[in-house]
Amino acid sequence: MRKRGIDKDLVLILTTTLITVAAWVGFEVYRAYTKVGIPEGLEKYLEPLDPSISVTTLDKLESRL
Amino acid sequence: MALDYKSSLARYRRYVQLVAEKPLLQASLFVIFSLVLMIVLLVLALRPTLVTIAGLVGEIRQQKSLSDQLNEKILKVQEASAILSQNRQRLEVLDEAVPDRPMWLNMAEAVQSTASVSGLVVVDMEMGPIQISGSEPVTTKPKDQNAVAEESPMPVGVAGISFEMTATGDYGQIRQFLATLENLKRIVLLSEARIYKGDAGLLTVTVKGDVGYAQKRN
């Protein structure tokens, strides 16, 4: 009876450990997937650029003396 | 010592025989070994593999995203280049409006010329501080802690040179001069114009303002 109790406890502990380890592995995998690593020096090339030019302003400037 | 070793082995053999005889105990032992094996495999084999795979997949995703952004930027640069080619001739007027250097002499001549055309007589003209060479001018005057910081009327990226001039003439000439000054190709922001009557009956005008030039980008 005592031995069966020890087995049951051992299975419970091992199952809990397995779940914990599985969760830990899951978080590790998620962290590795979402890790941001933009190469150094590339950020300045990613700055947004507006290619439009204000023709109205040029017209106004041209109309000046 | 050798006797103890043999007796221990015999004891374990008896235990294994006992386990083999009892199916319930055998099944229980298999469950425990399976769980232990799963934990060991998960930690030692699966975890590093999965982390490496996830890291590589994540990196591929990021590189793809970066590539898309860079492609988009290249398209924008090409578009900007095409627009620049189309309007290159017209951009000279922009260089004239906001030159990349102070060009204070040209400005002084333009103001003088405008005053002459309007019929005004320039009495006095002051410009500055002006950066002739080197870095931006710095003041050696100690800062007054209570003084309110003077805000430049120029937009961001444009440095201003303040000027002040005094001229004499009649009202019509002053009005024409101010209108012409505000409409020069070089951008001039007038902040103050004071007109008062002089001794000889002529009007004297004092004009304060700023002319801009493009600041060098670091």
Interface residues (C-beta under 8 A of the other chain):
Chain A: D7 L10 V11 L14 T15 T17 L18 V21 A22 W24 V25 E28 V29 Y30 A32 Y33 T34 K35 V36 G37 I38 L42 Y45 L46 L49 D50 P51 S52 I53 V55 L58 L61 E62 R64 L65
Chain B: S28 V31 I32 L35 V36 M38 I39 L42 V43 L46 R47 L50 V51 T52 I53 A54 G55 V57 G58 E59 R61 Q62 L66 Q69 L70 K73 K76 V77 E79 A80 I83 L84 N87 R90 L91 V93 L94 E96 A97 T180 N183 L184 K185
